[in-house]
Amino acid sequence: MPTRRETHAGLSGPLYVLETQDHQRLVYFEGQKASVLLADPKCVSELNMRYAILRSQALTPEDTVSLLEKTLGEL
């Protein structure tokens, strides 16, 4: 994620979007006291859209490498 971006779709925490062999999508996330595996299509759709937004807000692989190299050079 670009360091200049103060808000983004992932601020609520990490999530994992999974797809079964039968092409069913699931979402998994965990917190300090619980982990959740969601299969409800409405919830999965909402979180899948959030994941898509997050991907569009993230740096490209090349920009990520550049940011890491710059950060390493500053240490």
C-alpha positions as CSV (number, residue, x, y, z in Angstrom):
1,M,0.0,0.0,0.0
2,P,1.4,3.4,-0.8
3,T,2.6,5.1,2.4
4,R,1.0,8.4,1.4
5,R,-2.4,6.7,1.4
6,E,-4.0,7.4,4.8
7,T,-7.2,5.4,4.2
8,H,-7.8,2.2,2.3
9,A,-10.1,-0.7,2.1
10,G,-8.0,-2.9,4.3
11,L,-8.1,-0.8,7.5
12,S,-10.6,-3.2,9.1
13,G,-7.9,-5.9,9.1
14,P,-6.6,-8.7,6.9
15,L,-8.9,-11.2,5.2
16,Y,-8.4,-14.2,2.9
17,V,-10.6,-14.8,-0.1
18,L,-10.8,-18.5,-0.8
19,E,-12.3,-20.5,-3.7
20,T,-13.1,-24.2,-3.4
21,Q,-12.7,-26.8,-6.2
22,D,-16.5,-26.3,-6.8
23,H,-15.9,-22.6,-7.4
24,Q,-17.6,-21.5,-4.2
25,R,-16.0,-18.4,-2.7
26,L,-15.4,-18.1,1.1
27,V,-13.8,-15.5,3.2
28,Y,-11.7,-16.2,6.3
29,F,-10.4,-13.7,8.8
30,E,-9.3,-13.8,12.4
31,G,-9.0,-11.6,15.4
32,Q,-7.6,-11.9,18.9
33,K,-10.5,-13.9,20.3
34,A,-12.0,-15.6,17.3
35,S,-11.6,-16.7,13.7
36,V,-14.4,-16.7,11.1
37,L,-15.1,-18.6,7.9
38,L,-17.9,-17.0,6.0
39,A,-19.9,-18.8,3.3
40,D,-23.0,-16.5,3.2
41,P,-23.1,-15.3,-0.4
42,K,-24.1,-11.7,0.6
43,C,-21.2,-11.4,3.1
44,V,-18.7,-13.0,0.8
45,S,-19.7,-10.8,-2.1
46,E,-19.3,-7.6,0.0
47,L,-15.9,-8.7,1.3
48,N,-14.8,-9.8,-2.2
49,M,-15.6,-6.3,-3.5
50,R,-13.6,-4.8,-0.6
51,Y,-10.7,-7.1,-1.6
52,A,-11.0,-5.9,-5.2
53,I,-10.9,-2.3,-4.1
54,L,-7.9,-3.0,-1.9
55,R,-6.0,-4.6,-4.8
56,S,-6.7,-1.5,-6.9
57,Q,-5.4,0.8,-4.2
58,A,-2.2,-1.2,-3.6
59,L,1.2,-0.6,-5.2
60,T,2.2,-2.5,-8.3
61,P,4.9,-5.2,-7.8
62,E,7.5,-2.9,-9.3
63,D,6.5,0.0,-7.2
64,T,6.6,-2.3,-4.1
65,V,10.2,-3.3,-4.9
66,S,11.2,0.4,-5.4
67,L,9.6,1.3,-2.0
68,L,11.4,-1.5,-0.3
69,E,14.8,-0.6,-1.9
70,K,14.3,3.0,-0.9
71,T,13.4,2.1,2.6
72,L,16.3,-0.2,2.9
73,G,18.6,2.5,1.6
74,E,17.4,4.8,4.4
75,L,18.3,2.4,7.2
